[in-house]
Amino acid sequence: MVEEIFEKIAQELPVKPSDLSSYSPLALAYVGDAVYELYIRTLLLSRGNAPVHKLHRQSIEYVKAKAQSDIIHKLLEQLDPVEQDVVRRGRNAKSGTVPRNADVTDYKYATGFETLLGYLYIKQDFDRLLEVLRISVEQNEAD
């Protein structure tokens, strides 16, 4: 279901995978954040209807910087060299801000994770994107 949504959006909008190199790592992270949030919200809703406040609290456990940082640390060795470079570029990007409730290092690694998701989404490599998302959820839930 989520894959179909991603594909339909990509078909509808004029963002081309061939333009990937023109996007900054933070622009990719911006998209990756939304992709991850949509995936997590859809996952939680698929597990049963619940009050929105409860769904929000559950989603925080997946989307907070510390959780994303932990995920990318475990995931790095499963990435190919190009994907590792995308994460590195995202991690090293100068965002200028750090959320109040996040460690700077965690925030940088979380940005790298989101950059990877945005990269895979814009590249329209939905099979790999979903594989990374599934692995991420499994790792988060194993902790």
N, C-alpha and C positions, 0 to 999 in steps of 0.2 A: 504494500500500500504506500509506504513512504517513498519507495523507489519510483513508483509511478508518478507521484506528486513532483519529485525532483525532476524527472524526465519531462513532464508537461511544462513545468516552469522554464526549464532550459530551452525547450522548443519555442515557447511563447516570447521569450525575451532575447534581445539581440546581443547577448554577451557570447563571444566566440572563444572557444578553447585556443585558437591560434593567437589570441591577444594576451594569453596568460603572462608572458614575460613583461607586459606593459603595466601590470597591476602591482602596487606596492604590497609587501607582506602584510601591512596593517589593513589594507583594503581586503585582502584575502581572508584575514582573521575576522574582519567585520562580517563577511558572508559566512565564514565557518562557524562563528558564534550563533548565528541564526539557524544554520543547518543543524547544529548540535542541539540547540534549544527545541527546535521542532521535533527532532527525533526523540528526545527524552520526554517531552510532553506527550507525544503520541504513544510512546511506550507505556508511560504511567497510566494514561487513559485506557489503553488496551487491557490493563490489568483490572479494570473495574471502575465504575463511576464512584466519585468521592467528592467531598466539598473542595472547592477551588483552593482554599487556604491549605488544606492537607496536601493536595497535589503540588502546590507551590513549595511547601516545606520538603516534600520528597524530592522534588527536582533540584533543590539547592544542593543536596548531597552529591549530585552528579555534575552540576555545572559550576560549582565554586572553584576558584583558582587552585586550591590545594588538591582537589580531586583530579582536575585536569592535568596538573603537574605530575601527580603520581601515575596517572594513566600513560602520559607520554614517556616518562622514564622507563616504564615496563614495556612499552610498545616500540621504542627506538630500534632495538635489535631485530624487530620483525619488518622494518621498513627498508625499502631499496635505497641506494645511494641518492637518487634524485629526491625522494621523499624526505630523507634525513636532511638534505640540504635545504629543503623548503622549511622544515621545522627549525633548523639553525637560523635561517634568515628571519623567520618570525620571532624567534626567541631574542635575537639581537636587535630587532627594530626598536627605534626610540619612540615610544608612544607619548611620553611627556606626562602621563598620569599613572597612578597606582591606586587601586581601590583601597578604601580605609581598612577593610578586613582581610587584606591579603599581604603575605610576605612578598617582597620584591622578586626574589628568585622564583617562587611559585608562580607569580603573575607572568613573568617572562616565559617560563615553560608552558603555561596555559595558553599564552599568545601563540607560541610555536605550534601547539596542538590545534588551535583554532585555525591557524594559517594552513596547516595540512588539510583540514576538512574543507576550507574554502578553495584550496588548490584543486582537490579532487572533484569538488562540485563544479567549479568553472571548467575544468578539464572534461567534464561529463563522464568521468570514470565511475559510474554509479555502483558497479559491482565492487570495486575496491573501496569506495566510500562506505558502503554498507558493511563490508567486511571489517573495516577499521572501527566503525560505530559499534558493531556487535562485540568485537574484542574489547572495546573500551567499557561497555556496559558489563561484560563478564568480569573484567578486572576490577571494576569499581565494586561490584557486588561480592567479589571474593574477599575484599578487604574488610 
